[in-house]
Amino acid sequence: MAETKKPAWPEDVEIITLNKIEMLGVHKKTEQLYWNGHPVITKHELGRREYRLASLAAWATVAAAAFAGLALLVQIFGG
């Protein structure tokens, strides 16, 4: 009997056998991958912690630019 699961894979993940390979398809024009007639969608969305960290980094960048601009104005006009 052929191997149906790799040891390091999660429990519910199985190898695609030659019988199941016919369920894969590729769109002729867009080359998008399809499984059993449905598009295969892969995406990564930021989690709550990642979103907060990215927001913090963005605001810190804005604040640093504002302070740098303020310091430049003080140098120019406060001189």
mmCIF file of the N, C-alpha and C atoms, coordinates in Angstrom:
data_MODEL
# 
_entry.id   MODEL 
# 
loop_
_atom_site.group_PDB 
_atom_site.id 
_atom_site.type_symbol 
_atom_site.label_atom_id 
_atom_site.label_alt_id 
_atom_site.label_comp_id 
_atom_site.label_asym_id 
_atom_site.label_entity_id 
_atom_site.label_seq_id 
_atom_site.pdbx_PDB_ins_code 
_atom_site.Cartn_x 
_atom_site.Cartn_y 
_atom_site.Cartn_z 
_atom_site.occupancy 
_atom_site.B_iso_or_equiv 
_atom_site.pdbx_formal_charge 
_atom_site.auth_seq_id 
_atom_site.auth_comp_id 
_atom_site.auth_asym_id 
_atom_site.auth_atom_id 
_atom_site.pdbx_PDB_model_num 
ATOM 1   N N  . MET A 1 1  ? 0.842   -1.183 0.000   1.00 0.00 ? 1  MET A N  1 
ATOM 2   C CA . MET A 1 1  ? 0.000   0.000  0.000   1.00 0.00 ? 1  MET A CA 1 
ATOM 3   C C  . MET A 1 1  ? 0.887   1.247  0.000   1.00 0.00 ? 1  MET A C  1 
ATOM 4   N N  . ALA A 1 2  ? 0.507   2.229  -0.777  1.00 0.00 ? 2  ALA A N  1 
ATOM 5   C CA . ALA A 1 2  ? 1.295   3.450  -0.903  1.00 0.00 ? 2  ALA A CA 1 
ATOM 6   C C  . ALA A 1 2  ? 1.160   4.312  0.341   1.00 0.00 ? 2  ALA A C  1 
ATOM 7   N N  . GLU A 1 3  ? 2.185   5.093  0.567   1.00 0.00 ? 3  GLU A N  1 
ATOM 8   C CA . GLU A 1 3  ? 2.179   6.003  1.703   1.00 0.00 ? 3  GLU A CA 1 
ATOM 9   C C  . GLU A 1 3  ? 1.114   7.085  1.470   1.00 0.00 ? 3  GLU A C  1 
ATOM 10  N N  . THR A 1 4  ? 0.281   7.360  2.483   1.00 0.00 ? 4  THR A N  1 
ATOM 11  C CA . THR A 1 4  ? -0.772  8.358  2.331   1.00 0.00 ? 4  THR A CA 1 
ATOM 12  C C  . THR A 1 4  ? -0.499  9.627  3.126   1.00 0.00 ? 4  THR A C  1 
ATOM 13  N N  . LYS A 1 5  ? 0.536   9.607  3.987   1.00 0.00 ? 5  LYS A N  1 
ATOM 14  C CA . LYS A 1 5  ? 0.812   10.753 4.843   1.00 0.00 ? 5  LYS A CA 1 
ATOM 15  C C  . LYS A 1 5  ? 2.301   10.813 5.152   1.00 0.00 ? 5  LYS A C  1 
ATOM 16  N N  . LYS A 1 6  ? 2.862   11.999 5.115   1.00 0.00 ? 6  LYS A N  1 
ATOM 17  C CA . LYS A 1 6  ? 4.259   12.189 5.512   1.00 0.00 ? 6  LYS A CA 1 
ATOM 18  C C  . LYS A 1 6  ? 4.304   12.349 7.028   1.00 0.00 ? 6  LYS A C  1 
ATOM 19  N N  . PRO A 1 7  ? 5.307   11.814 7.691   1.00 0.00 ? 7  PRO A N  1 
ATOM 20  C CA . PRO A 1 7  ? 5.362   11.878 9.153   1.00 0.00 ? 7  PRO A CA 1 
ATOM 21  C C  . PRO A 1 7  ? 5.361   13.299 9.729   1.00 0.00 ? 7  PRO A C  1 
ATOM 22  N N  . ALA A 1 8  ? 5.994   14.249 9.050   1.00 0.00 ? 8  ALA A N  1 
ATOM 23  C CA . ALA A 1 8  ? 6.099   15.605 9.595   1.00 0.00 ? 8  ALA A CA 1 
ATOM 24  C C  . ALA A 1 8  ? 4.878   16.471 9.275   1.00 0.00 ? 8  ALA A C  1 
ATOM 25  N N  . TRP A 1 9  ? 3.963   15.979 8.462   1.00 0.00 ? 9  TRP A N  1 
ATOM 26  C CA . TRP A 1 9  ? 2.794   16.762 8.064   1.00 0.00 ? 9  TRP A CA 1 
ATOM 27  C C  . TRP A 1 9  ? 1.737   16.735 9.154   1.00 0.00 ? 9  TRP A C  1 
ATOM 28  N N  . PRO A 1 10 ? 0.852   17.753 9.187   1.00 0.00 ? 10 PRO A N  1 
ATOM 29  C CA . PRO A 1 10 ? -0.269  17.712 10.137  1.00 0.00 ? 10 PRO A CA 1 
ATOM 30  C C  . PRO A 1 10 ? -1.129  16.472 9.910   1.00 0.00 ? 10 PRO A C  1 
ATOM 31  N N  . GLU A 1 11 ? -1.857  16.081 10.926  1.00 0.00 ? 11 GLU A N  1 
ATOM 32  C CA . GLU A 1 11 ? -2.579  14.804 10.902  1.00 0.00 ? 11 GLU A CA 1 
ATOM 33  C C  . GLU A 1 11 ? -3.593  14.687 9.766   1.00 0.00 ? 11 GLU A C  1 
ATOM 34  N N  . ASP A 1 12 ? -4.282  15.779 9.417   1.00 0.00 ? 12 ASP A N  1 
ATOM 35  C CA . ASP A 1 12 ? -5.336  15.707 8.399   1.00 0.00 ? 12 ASP A CA 1 
ATOM 36  C C  . ASP A 1 12 ? -4.850  15.973 6.978   1.00 0.00 ? 12 ASP A C  1 
ATOM 37  N N  . VAL A 1 13 ? -3.531  16.109 6.774   1.00 0.00 ? 13 VAL A N  1 
ATOM 38  C CA . VAL A 1 13 ? -2.990  16.383 5.440   1.00 0.00 ? 13 VAL A CA 1 
ATOM 39  C C  . VAL A 1 13 ? -2.495  15.086 4.826   1.00 0.00 ? 13 VAL A C  1 
ATOM 40  N N  . GLU A 1 14 ? -2.969  14.820 3.608   1.00 0.00 ? 14 GLU A N  1 
ATOM 41  C CA . GLU A 1 14 ? -2.588  13.583 2.910   1.00 0.00 ? 14 GLU A CA 1 
ATOM 42  C C  . GLU A 1 14 ? -1.850  13.907 1.616   1.00 0.00 ? 14 GLU A C  1 
ATOM 43  N N  . ILE A 1 15 ? -1.136  12.944 1.123   1.00 0.00 ? 15 ILE A N  1 
ATOM 44  C CA . ILE A 1 15 ? -0.452  13.052 -0.164  1.00 0.00 ? 15 ILE A CA 1 
ATOM 45  C C  . ILE A 1 15 ? -1.499  13.016 -1.277  1.00 0.00 ? 15 ILE A C  1 
ATOM 46  N N  . ILE A 1 16 ? -1.276  13.807 -2.327  1.00 0.00 ? 16 ILE A N  1 
ATOM 47  C CA . ILE A 1 16 ? -2.161  13.743 -3.491  1.00 0.00 ? 16 ILE A CA 1 
ATOM 48  C C  . ILE A 1 16 ? -1.740  12.538 -4.323  1.00 0.00 ? 16 ILE A C  1 
ATOM 49  N N  . THR A 1 17 ? -2.623  11.590 -4.456  1.00 0.00 ? 17 THR A N  1 
ATOM 50  C CA . THR A 1 17 ? -2.313  10.394 -5.241  1.00 0.00 ? 17 THR A CA 1 
ATOM 51  C C  . THR A 1 17 ? -2.548  10.679 -6.722  1.00 0.00 ? 17 THR A C  1 
ATOM 52  N N  . LEU A 1 18 ? -2.105  9.770  -7.569  1.00 0.00 ? 18 LEU A N  1 
ATOM 53  C CA . LEU A 1 18 ? -2.319  9.930  -9.007  1.00 0.00 ? 18 LEU A CA 1 
ATOM 54  C C  . LEU A 1 18 ? -3.806  9.940  -9.339  1.00 0.00 ? 18 LEU A C  1 
ATOM 55  N N  . ASN A 1 19 ? -4.616  9.260  -8.545  1.00 0.00 ? 19 ASN A N  1 
ATOM 56  C CA . ASN A 1 19 ? -6.062  9.271  -8.777  1.00 0.00 ? 19 ASN A CA 1 
ATOM 57  C C  . ASN A 1 19 ? -6.641  10.667 -8.526  1.00 0.00 ? 19 ASN A C  1 
ATOM 58  N N  . LYS A 1 20 ? -6.087  11.393 -7.557  1.00 0.00 ? 20 LYS A N  1 
ATOM 59  C CA . LYS A 1 20 ? -6.604  12.713 -7.200  1.00 0.00 ? 20 LYS A CA 1 
ATOM 60  C C  . LYS A 1 20 ? -5.962  13.838 -8.011  1.00 0.00 ? 20 LYS A C  1 
ATOM 61  N N  . ILE A 1 21 ? -4.879  13.556 -8.704  1.00 0.00 ? 21 ILE A N  1 
ATOM 62  C CA . ILE A 1 21 ? -4.165  14.597 -9.429  1.00 0.00 ? 21 ILE A CA 1 
ATOM 63  C C  . ILE A 1 21 ? -5.031  15.200 -10.529 1.00 0.00 ? 21 ILE A C  1 
ATOM 64  N N  . GLU A 1 22 ? -6.001  14.438 -11.017 1.00 0.00 ? 22 GLU A N  1 
ATOM 65  C CA . GLU A 1 22 ? -6.896  14.932 -12.065 1.00 0.00 ? 22 GLU A CA 1 
ATOM 66  C C  . GLU A 1 22 ? -7.858  15.995 -11.543 1.00 0.00 ? 22 GLU A C  1 
ATOM 67  N N  . MET A 1 23 ? -7.896  16.212 -10.236 1.00 0.00 ? 23 MET A N  1 
ATOM 68  C CA . MET A 1 23 ? -8.736  17.264 -9.664  1.00 0.00 ? 23 MET A CA 1 
ATOM 69  C C  . MET A 1 23 ? -8.063  18.630 -9.778  1.00 0.00 ? 23 MET A C  1 
ATOM 70  N N  . LEU A 1 24 ? -6.767  18.653 -10.087 1.00 0.00 ? 24 LEU A N  1 
ATOM 71  C CA . LEU A 1 24 ? -6.039  19.901 -10.260 1.00 0.00 ? 24 LEU A CA 1 
ATOM 72  C C  . LEU A 1 24 ? -6.218  20.426 -11.677 1.00 0.00 ? 24 LEU A C  1 
ATOM 73  N N  . GLY A 1 25 ? -6.348  21.743 -11.798 1.00 0.00 ? 25 GLY A N  1 
ATOM 74  C CA . GLY A 1 25 ? -6.458  22.354 -13.110 1.00 0.00 ? 25 GLY A CA 1 
ATOM 75  C C  . GLY A 1 25 ? -5.824  23.727 -13.098 1.00 0.00 ? 25 GLY A C  1 
ATOM 76  N N  . VAL A 1 26 ? -5.490  24.218 -14.286 1.00 0.00 ? 26 VAL A N  1 
ATOM 77  C CA . VAL A 1 26 ? -4.894  25.542 -14.428 1.00 0.00 ? 26 VAL A CA 1 
ATOM 78  C C  . VAL A 1 26 ? -5.677  26.296 -15.493 1.00 0.00 ? 26 VAL A C  1 
ATOM 79  N N  . HIS A 1 27 ? -6.063  27.534 -15.184 1.00 0.00 ? 27 HIS A N  1 
ATOM 80  C CA . HIS A 1 27 ? -6.791  28.379 -16.135 1.00 0.00 ? 27 HIS A CA 1 
ATOM 81  C C  . HIS A 1 27 ? -5.855  28.727 -17.293 1.00 0.00 ? 27 HIS A C  1 
ATOM 82  N N  . LYS A 1 28 ? -6.341  28.618 -18.513 1.00 0.00 ? 28 LYS A N  1 
ATOM 83  C CA . LYS A 1 28 ? -5.490  28.816 -19.691 1.00 0.00 ? 28 LYS A CA 1 
ATOM 84  C C  . LYS A 1 28 ? -4.916  30.223 -19.781 1.00 0.00 ? 28 LYS A C  1 
ATOM 85  N N  . LYS A 1 29 ? -5.721  31.246 -19.478 1.00 0.00 ? 29 LYS A N  1 
ATOM 86  C CA . LYS A 1 29 ? -5.261  32.624 -19.635 1.00 0.00 ? 29 LYS A CA 1 
ATOM 87  C C  . LYS A 1 29 ? -4.563  33.166 -18.389 1.00 0.00 ? 29 LYS A C  1 
ATOM 88  N N  . THR A 1 30 ? -5.161  32.959 -17.223 1.00 0.00 ? 30 THR A N  1 
ATOM 89  C CA . THR A 1 30 ? -4.614  33.559 -15.995 1.00 0.00 ? 30 THR A CA 1 
ATOM 90  C C  . THR A 1 30 ? -3.597  32.667 -15.293 1.00 0.00 ? 30 THR A C  1 
ATOM 91  N N  . GLU A 1 31 ? -3.564  31.404 -15.654 1.00 0.00 ? 31 GLU A N  1 
ATOM 92  C CA . GLU A 1 31 ? -2.694  30.399 -15.029 1.00 0.00 ? 31 GLU A CA 1 
ATOM 93  C C  . GLU A 1 31 ? -2.974  30.232 -13.533 1.00 0.00 ? 31 GLU A C  1 
ATOM 94  N N  . GLN A 1 32 ? -4.208  30.572 -13.135 1.00 0.00 ? 32 GLN A N  1 
ATOM 95  C CA . GLN A 1 32 ? -4.602  30.369 -11.740 1.00 0.00 ? 32 GLN A CA 1 
ATOM 96  C C  . GLN A 1 32 ? -4.864  28.886 -11.504 1.00 0.00 ? 32 GLN A C  1 
ATOM 97  N N  . LEU A 1 33 ? -4.448  28.409 -10.315 1.00 0.00 ? 33 LEU A N  1 
ATOM 98  C CA . LEU A 1 33 ? -4.598  27.005 -9.957  1.00 0.00 ? 33 LEU A CA 1 
ATOM 99  C C  . LEU A 1 33 ? -6.008  26.734 -9.449  1.00 0.00 ? 33 LEU A C  1 
ATOM 100 N N  . TYR A 1 34 ? -6.593  25.631 -9.892  1.00 0.00 ? 34 TYR A N  1 
ATOM 101 C CA . TYR A 1 34 ? -7.931  25.215 -9.466  1.00 0.00 ? 34 TYR A CA 1 
ATOM 102 C C  . TYR A 1 34 ? -7.871  23.808 -8.882  1.00 0.00 ? 34 TYR A C  1 
ATOM 103 N N  . TRP A 1 35 ? -8.699  23.558 -7.878  1.00 0.00 ? 35 TRP A N  1 
ATOM 104 C CA . TRP A 1 35 ? -8.843  22.231 -7.283  1.00 0.00 ? 35 TRP A CA 1 
ATOM 105 C C  . TRP A 1 35 ? -10.318 21.874 -7.329  1.00 0.00 ? 35 TRP A C  1 
ATOM 106 N N  . ASN A 1 36 ? -10.642 20.815 -8.072  1.00 0.00 ? 36 ASN A N  1 
ATOM 107 C CA . ASN A 1 36 ? -12.008 20.323 -8.204  1.00 0.00 ? 36 ASN A CA 1 
ATOM 108 C C  . ASN A 1 36 ? -12.938 21.433 -8.697  1.00 0.00 ? 36 ASN A C  1 
ATOM 109 N N  . GLY A 1 37 ? -12.435 22.274 -9.616  1.00 0.00 ? 37 GLY A N  1 
ATOM 110 C CA . GLY A 1 37 ? -13.243 23.328 -10.204 1.00 0.00 ? 37 GLY A CA 1 
ATOM 111 C C  . GLY A 1 37 ? -13.286 24.621 -9.417  1.00 0.00 ? 37 GLY A C  1 
ATOM 112 N N  . HIS A 1 38 ? -12.672 24.673 -8.248  1.00 0.00 ? 38 HIS A N  1 
ATOM 113 C CA . HIS A 1 38 ? -12.677 25.873 -7.409  1.00 0.00 ? 38 HIS A CA 1 
ATOM 114 C C  . HIS A 1 38 ? -11.272 26.468 -7.369  1.00 0.00 ? 38 HIS A C  1 
ATOM 115 N N  . PRO A 1 39 ? -11.174 27.812 -7.436  1.00 0.00 ? 39 PRO A N  1 
ATOM 116 C CA . PRO A 1 39 ? -9.843  28.419 -7.392  1.00 0.00 ? 39 PRO A CA 1 
ATOM 117 C C  . PRO A 1 39 ? -9.146  28.164 -6.055  1.00 0.00 ? 39 PRO A C  1 
ATOM 118 N N  . VAL A 1 40 ? -7.858  27.911 -6.130  1.00 0.00 ? 40 VAL A N  1 
ATOM 119 C CA . VAL A 1 40 ? -7.048  27.732 -4.929  1.00 0.00 ? 40 VAL A CA 1 
ATOM 120 C C  . VAL A 1 40 ? -6.612  29.128 -4.491  1.00 0.00 ? 40 VAL A C  1 
ATOM 121 N N  . ILE A 1 41 ? -7.019  29.524 -3.294  1.00 0.00 ? 41 ILE A N  1 
ATOM 122 C CA . ILE A 1 41 ? -6.736  30.871 -2.795  1.00 0.00 ? 41 ILE A CA 1 
ATOM 123 C C  . ILE A 1 41 ? -5.769  30.774 -1.632  1.00 0.00 ? 41 ILE A C  1 
ATOM 124 N N  . THR A 1 42 ? -4.658  31.480 -1.746  1.00 0.00 ? 42 THR A N  1 
ATOM 125 C CA . THR A 1 42 ? -3.715  31.564 -0.642  1.00 0.00 ? 42 THR A CA 1 
ATOM 126 C C  . THR A 1 42 ? -3.582  33.026 -0.273  1.00 0.00 ? 42 THR A C  1 
ATOM 127 N N  . LYS A 1 43 ? -3.728  33.325 0.990   1.00 0.00 ? 43 LYS A N  1 
ATOM 128 C CA . LYS A 1 43 ? -3.582  34.703 1.440   1.00 0.00 ? 43 LYS A CA 1 
ATOM 129 C C  . LYS A 1 43 ? -3.084  34.700 2.869   1.00 0.00 ? 43 LYS A C  1 
ATOM 130 N N  . HIS A 1 44 ? -2.486  35.822 3.219   1.00 0.00 ? 44 HIS A N  1 
ATOM 131 C CA . HIS A 1 44 ? -2.008  35.992 4.585   1.00 0.00 ? 44 HIS A CA 1 
ATOM 132 C C  . HIS A 1 44 ? -2.532  37.321 5.085   1.00 0.00 ? 44 HIS A C  1 
ATOM 133 N N  . GLU A 1 45 ? -3.261  37.284 6.152   1.00 0.00 ? 45 GLU A N  1 
ATOM 134 C CA . GLU A 1 45 ? -3.764  38.503 6.753   1.00 0.00 ? 45 GLU A CA 1 
ATOM 135 C C  . GLU A 1 45 ? -3.039  38.723 8.073   1.00 0.00 ? 45 GLU A C  1 
ATOM 136 N N  . LEU A 1 46 ? -2.835  39.988 8.396   1.00 0.00 ? 46 LEU A N  1 
ATOM 137 C CA . LEU A 1 46 ? -2.174  40.292 9.658   1.00 0.00 ? 46 LEU A CA 1 
ATOM 138 C C  . LEU A 1 46 ? -3.088  39.946 10.828  1.00 0.00 ? 46 LEU A C  1 
ATOM 139 N N  . GLY A 1 47 ? -2.506  39.351 11.836  1.00 0.00 ? 47 GLY A N  1 
ATOM 140 C CA . GLY A 1 47 ? -3.236  39.103 13.067  1.00 0.00 ? 47 GLY A CA 1 
ATOM 141 C C  . GLY A 1 47 ? -3.327  40.386 13.876  1.00 0.00 ? 47 GLY A C  1 
ATOM 142 N N  . ARG A 1 48 ? -4.038  40.341 14.961  1.00 0.00 ? 48 ARG A N  1 
ATOM 143 C CA . ARG A 1 48 ? -4.233  41.525 15.797  1.00 0.00 ? 48 ARG A CA 1 
ATOM 144 C C  . ARG A 1 48 ? -2.897  42.089 16.295  1.00 0.00 ? 48 ARG A C  1 
ATOM 145 N N  . ARG A 1 49 ? -2.027  41.223 16.774  1.00 0.00 ? 49 ARG A N  1 
ATOM 146 C CA . ARG A 1 49 ? -0.730  41.667 17.286  1.00 0.00 ? 49 ARG A CA 1 
ATOM 147 C C  . ARG A 1 49 ? 0.126   42.257 16.167  1.00 0.00 ? 49 ARG A C  1 
ATOM 148 N N  . GLU A 1 50 ? 0.138   41.611 15.010  1.00 0.00 ? 50 GLU A N  1 
ATOM 149 C CA . GLU A 1 50 ? 0.924   42.112 13.884  1.00 0.00 ? 50 GLU A CA 1 
ATOM 150 C C  . GLU A 1 50 ? 0.392   43.454 13.401  1.00 0.00 ? 50 GLU A C  1 
ATOM 151 N N  . TYR A 1 51 ? -0.937  43.592 13.372  1.00 0.00 ? 51 TYR A N  1 
ATOM 152 C CA . TYR A 1 51 ? -1.550  44.847 12.943  1.00 0.00 ? 51 TYR A CA 1 
ATOM 153 C C  . TYR A 1 51 ? -1.171  45.982 13.888  1.00 0.00 ? 51 TYR A C  1 
ATOM 154 N N  . ARG A 1 52 ? -1.224  45.720 15.188  1.00 0.00 ? 52 ARG A N  1 
ATOM 155 C CA . ARG A 1 52 ? -0.866  46.749 16.174  1.00 0.00 ? 52 ARG A CA 1 
ATOM 156 C C  . ARG A 1 52 ? 0.604   47.135 16.052  1.00 0.00 ? 52 ARG A C  1 
ATOM 157 N N  . LEU A 1 53 ? 1.466   46.146 15.850  1.00 0.00 ? 53 LEU A N  1 
ATOM 158 C CA . LEU A 1 53 ? 2.895   46.428 15.699  1.00 0.00 ? 53 LEU A CA 1 
ATOM 159 C C  . LEU A 1 53 ? 3.158   47.251 14.440  1.00 0.00 ? 53 LEU A C  1 
ATOM 160 N N  . ALA A 1 54 ? 2.494   46.926 13.344  1.00 0.00 ? 54 ALA A N  1 
ATOM 161 C CA . ALA A 1 54 ? 2.655   47.681 12.104  1.00 0.00 ? 54 ALA A CA 1 
ATOM 162 C C  . ALA A 1 54 ? 2.128   49.101 12.274  1.00 0.00 ? 54 ALA A C  1 
ATOM 163 N N  . SER A 1 55 ? 1.007   49.263 12.968  1.00 0.00 ? 55 SER A N  1 
ATOM 164 C CA . SER A 1 55 ? 0.459   50.592 13.217  1.00 0.00 ? 55 SER A CA 1 
ATOM 165 C C  . SER A 1 55 ? 1.408   51.413 14.080  1.00 0.00 ? 55 SER A C  1 
ATOM 166 N N  . LEU A 1 56 ? 1.959   50.792 15.102  1.00 0.00 ? 56 LEU A N  1 
ATOM 167 C CA . LEU A 1 56 ? 2.909   51.476 15.974  1.00 0.00 ? 56 LEU A CA 1 
ATOM 168 C C  . LEU A 1 56 ? 4.141   51.933 15.185  1.00 0.00 ? 56 LEU A C  1 
ATOM 169 N N  . ALA A 1 57 ? 4.653   51.068 14.332  1.00 0.00 ? 57 ALA A N  1 
ATOM 170 C CA . ALA A 1 57 ? 5.814   51.419 13.513  1.00 0.00 ? 57 ALA A CA 1 
ATOM 171 C C  . ALA A 1 57 ? 5.480   52.572 12.566  1.00 0.00 ? 57 ALA A C  1 
ATOM 172 N N  . ALA A 1 58 ? 4.290   52.561 11.991  1.00 0.00 ? 58 ALA A N  1 
ATOM 173 C CA . ALA A 1 58 ? 3.889   53.632 11.078  1.00 0.00 ? 58 ALA A CA 1 
ATOM 174 C C  . ALA A 1 58 ? 3.768   54.959 11.821  1.00 0.00 ? 58 ALA A C  1 
ATOM 175 N N  . TRP A 1 59 ? 3.126   54.946 12.971  1.00 0.00 ? 59 TRP A N  1 
ATOM 176 C CA . TRP A 1 59 ? 2.981   56.186 13.752  1.00 0.00 ? 59 TRP A CA 1 
ATOM 177 C C  . TRP A 1 59 ? 4.329   56.677 14.264  1.00 0.00 ? 59 TRP A C  1 
ATOM 178 N N  . ALA A 1 60 ? 5.214   55.781 14.638  1.00 0.00 ? 60 ALA A N  1 
ATOM 179 C CA . ALA A 1 60 ? 6.550   56.181 15.087  1.00 0.00 ? 60 ALA A CA 1 
ATOM 180 C C  . ALA A 1 60 ? 7.310   56.842 13.949  1.00 0.00 ? 60 ALA A C  1 
ATOM 181 N N  . THR A 1 61 ? 7.135   56.350 12.744  1.00 0.00 ? 61 THR A N  1 
ATOM 182 C CA . THR A 1 61 ? 7.779   56.947 11.573  1.00 0.00 ? 61 THR A CA 1 
ATOM 183 C C  . THR A 1 61 ? 7.241   58.350 11.322  1.00 0.00 ? 61 THR A C  1 
ATOM 184 N N  . VAL A 1 62 ? 5.924   58.510 11.414  1.00 0.00 ? 62 VAL A N  1 
ATOM 185 C CA . VAL A 1 62 ? 5.308   59.825 11.231  1.00 0.00 ? 62 VAL A CA 1 
ATOM 186 C C  . VAL A 1 62 ? 5.808   60.789 12.299  1.00 0.00 ? 62 VAL A C  1 
ATOM 187 N N  . ALA A 1 63 ? 5.859   60.336 13.556  1.00 0.00 ? 63 ALA A N  1 
ATOM 188 C CA . ALA A 1 63 ? 6.334   61.195 14.654  1.00 0.00 ? 63 ALA A CA 1 
ATOM 189 C C  . ALA A 1 63 ? 7.794   61.579 14.448  1.00 0.00 ? 63 ALA A C  1 
ATOM 190 N N  . ALA A 1 64 ? 8.628   60.639 14.037  1.00 0.00 ? 64 ALA A N  1 
ATOM 191 C CA . ALA A 1 64 ? 10.044  60.931 13.804  1.00 0.00 ? 64 ALA A CA 1 
ATOM 192 C C  . ALA A 1 64 ? 10.207  61.960 12.691  1.00 0.00 ? 64 ALA A C  1 
ATOM 193 N N  . ALA A 1 65 ? 9.410   61.833 11.628  1.00 0.00 ? 65 ALA A N  1 
ATOM 194 C CA . ALA A 1 65 ? 9.481   62.801 10.530  1.00 0.00 ? 65 ALA A CA 1 
ATOM 195 C C  . ALA A 1 65 ? 9.019   64.179 11.002  1.00 0.00 ? 65 ALA A C  1 
ATOM 196 N N  . ALA A 1 66 ? 7.969   64.230 11.812  1.00 0.00 ? 66 ALA A N  1 
ATOM 197 C CA . ALA A 1 66 ? 7.471   65.508 12.323  1.00 0.00 ? 66 ALA A CA 1 
ATOM 198 C C  . ALA A 1 66 ? 8.518   66.176 13.214  1.00 0.00 ? 66 ALA A C  1 
ATOM 199 N N  . PHE A 1 67 ? 9.127   65.407 14.106  1.00 0.00 ? 67 PHE A N  1 
ATOM 200 C CA . PHE A 1 67 ? 10.157  65.972 14.987  1.00 0.00 ? 67 PHE A CA 1 
ATOM 201 C C  . PHE A 1 67 ? 11.388  66.412 14.199  1.00 0.00 ? 67 PHE A C  1 
ATOM 202 N N  . ALA A 1 68 ? 11.742  65.673 13.172  1.00 0.00 ? 68 ALA A N  1 
ATOM 203 C CA . ALA A 1 68 ? 12.876  66.067 12.333  1.00 0.00 ? 68 ALA A CA 1 
ATOM 204 C C  . ALA A 1 68 ? 12.566  67.364 11.603  1.00 0.00 ? 68 ALA A C  1 
ATOM 205 N N  . GLY A 1 69 ? 11.339  67.498 11.109  1.00 0.00 ? 69 GLY A N  1 
ATOM 206 C CA . GLY A 1 69 ? 10.933  68.744 10.458  1.00 0.00 ? 69 GLY A CA 1 
ATOM 207 C C  . GLY A 1 69 ? 10.920  69.906 11.429  1.00 0.00 ? 69 GLY A C  1 
ATOM 208 N N  . LEU A 1 70 ? 10.424  69.668 12.608  1.00 0.00 ? 70 LEU A N  1 
ATOM 209 C CA . LEU A 1 70 ? 10.410  70.712 13.653  1.00 0.00 ? 70 LEU A CA 1 
ATOM 210 C C  . LEU A 1 70 ? 11.834  71.133 14.021  1.00 0.00 ? 70 LEU A C  1 
ATOM 211 N N  . ALA A 1 71 ? 12.720  70.166 14.160  1.00 0.00 ? 71 ALA A N  1 
ATOM 212 C CA . ALA A 1 71 ? 14.122  70.474 14.478  1.00 0.00 ? 71 ALA A CA 1 
ATOM 213 C C  . ALA A 1 71 ? 14.763  71.280 13.350  1.00 0.00 ? 71 ALA A C  1 
ATOM 214 N N  . LEU A 1 72 ? 14.430  70.977 12.122  1.00 0.00 ? 72 LEU A N  1 
ATOM 215 C CA . LEU A 1 72 ? 14.968  71.729 11.000  1.00 0.00 ? 72 LEU A CA 1 
ATOM 216 C C  . LEU A 1 72 ? 14.459  73.163 11.019  1.00 0.00 ? 72 LEU A C  1 
ATOM 217 N N  . LEU A 1 73 ? 13.185  73.350 11.312  1.00 0.00 ? 73 LEU A N  1 
ATOM 218 C CA . LEU A 1 73 ? 12.624  74.689 11.393  1.00 0.00 ? 73 LEU A CA 1 
ATOM 219 C C  . LEU A 1 73 ? 13.269  75.504 12.517  1.00 0.00 ? 73 LEU A C  1 
ATOM 220 N N  . VAL A 1 74 ? 13.529  74.848 13.648  1.00 0.00 ? 74 VAL A N  1 
ATOM 221 C CA . VAL A 1 74 ? 14.190  75.524 14.761  1.00 0.00 ? 74 VAL A CA 1 
ATOM 222 C C  . VAL A 1 74 ? 15.593  75.940 14.358  1.00 0.00 ? 74 VAL A C  1 
ATOM 223 N N  . GLN A 1 75 ? 16.294  75.083 13.640  1.00 0.00 ? 75 GLN A N  1 
ATOM 224 C CA . GLN A 1 75 ? 17.651  75.430 13.183  1.00 0.00 ? 75 GLN A CA 1 
ATOM 225 C C  . GLN A 1 75 ? 17.621  76.600 12.216  1.00 0.00 ? 75 GLN A C  1 
ATOM 226 N N  . ILE A 1 76 ? 16.662  76.596 11.331  1.00 0.00 ? 76 ILE A N  1 
ATOM 227 C CA . ILE A 1 76 ? 16.605  77.638 10.295  1.00 0.00 ? 76 ILE A CA 1 
ATOM 228 C C  . ILE A 1 76 ? 16.185  78.982 10.908  1.00 0.00 ? 76 ILE A C  1 
ATOM 229 N N  . PHE A 1 77 ? 15.102  78.962 11.674  1.00 0.00 ? 77 PHE A N  1 
ATOM 230 C CA . PHE A 1 77 ? 14.525  80.220 12.149  1.00 0.00 ? 77 PHE A CA 1 
ATOM 231 C C  . PHE A 1 77 ? 14.947  80.587 13.567  1.00 0.00 ? 77 PHE A C  1 
ATOM 232 N N  . GLY A 1 78 ? 15.448  79.643 14.325  1.00 0.00 ? 78 GLY A N  1 
ATOM 233 C CA . GLY A 1 78 ? 15.818  79.922 15.700  1.00 0.00 ? 78 GLY A CA 1 
ATOM 234 C C  . GLY A 1 78 ? 17.259  80.328 15.861  1.00 0.00 ? 78 GLY A C  1 
ATOM 235 N N  . GLY A 1 79 ? 18.011  80.070 14.854  1.00 0.00 ? 79 GLY A N  1 
ATOM 236 C CA . GLY A 1 79 ? 19.416  80.226 14.739  1.00 0.00 ? 79 GLY A CA 1 
ATOM 237 C C  . GLY A 1 79 ? 20.118  81.196 15.507  1.00 0.00 ? 79 GLY A C  1 
# 
